[in-house]
Amino acid sequence: MNISFKKVIIVALLVIILLTWLTVFLIETKLRPALREISKVKVNNLASMRINQAVHTVSAEFDYNELITIETDEHGNVTYIQPDVNRINDVSSTVTLEIQNYLRKMRHQPVALPVAQIFGIEVLARHSPELVAELIPYASVDTKIIDYFQSAGINQTRHRVDLDVTTRVRVIIPFLSDDIQVHTTVPLTEAVIVGEVPEVYVGLEEGVLSKIE
């Protein structure tokens, strides 16, 4: 039975269209979500490490007493807690700039994504080919200094000051270009207060810094 050249071309085009559709379907339903999740984990880990390094560098240059003033009575009980707003804002600005500097280094540290891991085959992840992701950190970094109180033993209260950081990183790899939001909280400084701390401070969900307008 003879098959015309025209019919062969039509069948070939149909096969190509079907394979193309299947490829797009697999990329959209299987590959892209897996790439996004794996990228999110790796980017979050790398960005959080960079942020921690930046905060550690800056936090070595000041101590708790530069940010918070505590006064006590003759019995050692806390009567007054006052944050130094100007110093806190200065530290926040310095840390933000340092974080931006550290995040820029991510552009020179591409992330490798094992193909086997993308398809859920963790046991072969170490020996499989890799997709290399280019990371482009955004210039904007949102930071907020927060604090809270914790019980640290009998008649002792820990006052901890943290830095809440939010930024975004663009990930570029084959089949995917996506923005990933990175949010992490890093310890900035802390102190253990001996003596009673008034409930007006301990009872605040956001600590004394919540009073700053």
GIURUR-V529567 format. One line per field, one symbol per residue. psi: psi as a letter, one per 20 degrees, with the letter a starting at -180 (. if undefined). burial: I if it has 24 or more other C-alpha atoms within 12 Angstrom, else O. A space follows every 10 residues. Layout:
psi->???
burial->???
//
This chain:
psi->pppqhghggg gggggggghg ghggghghhg gghggggggg ggggggghgg ggggghghii jrrgihhppp qraijjqpip ppqngghghg gggggghhgg ghhhihhjmq ppophhhhjj mhhjhhjrrq pppppnqqhp opqpprrrqq pkapkqppop prpppprqpp porpipoqpp pppqpppgrr qopprppqhh ghiphjahii ip.
burial->OOOOOOOOOO OOOOOOOOOO OOOOOOOOOO IIOIIIIIII OIIIOIIIII IIIIIIOIIO OOOIOOIIOI OOOOOOOIOO IIIOOOOIOO IIOOIIIIII IIIIIIIOOI IIIIIOIIIO OOOOOOOOOO IOIIIIIIOO IIIIIIIIII OOOOOOIIII IIIIIIIIII IIIOIIOIII IIIIIIIIII IIIOIIIOOO IIOOOOIIIO OOO
//
